[in-house]
Amino acid sequence: MVKKKFYSGSDVEMAKLALSELPDLTEERKSLHDFLGAIRDDILLLVRSKGYTIKDIRNTLKEAGFEVGEKALRETVREAESRKSGRRNGARQERKTAVTESRDTD
């Protein structure tokens, strides 16, 4: 096919029609972060409760056809732990503030 130098209005309409017929792939194409987020609970269960290492999980995923690095898996576990501890600290801070405010009003 010869590359065109100029395009007509009908060329533009044909291109728009072709592009509008493409399906939405957002559910089909997930980023690594989204993929790990979807299996995060399984990863945490294996690491925390069942004695598996990050390397064990990486090898299992690799055998299943998923190339995921240990660093990405470690970060997933670390993020979950920081969220968990963040909730605890936030609740403590709220209680401290409430106690301080109640003392100020007495």
Secondary structure, DSSP 4 states (H G I P E B T S, - for coil): -PPPS---HHHHHHHHHHHHTSPP-TTT---HHHHHHHTHHHHHHHHHTS---HHHHHHHHHHTT----HHHHHHHHHHHHHHHHHHHHHHHHHHHHHHHHHHHH-
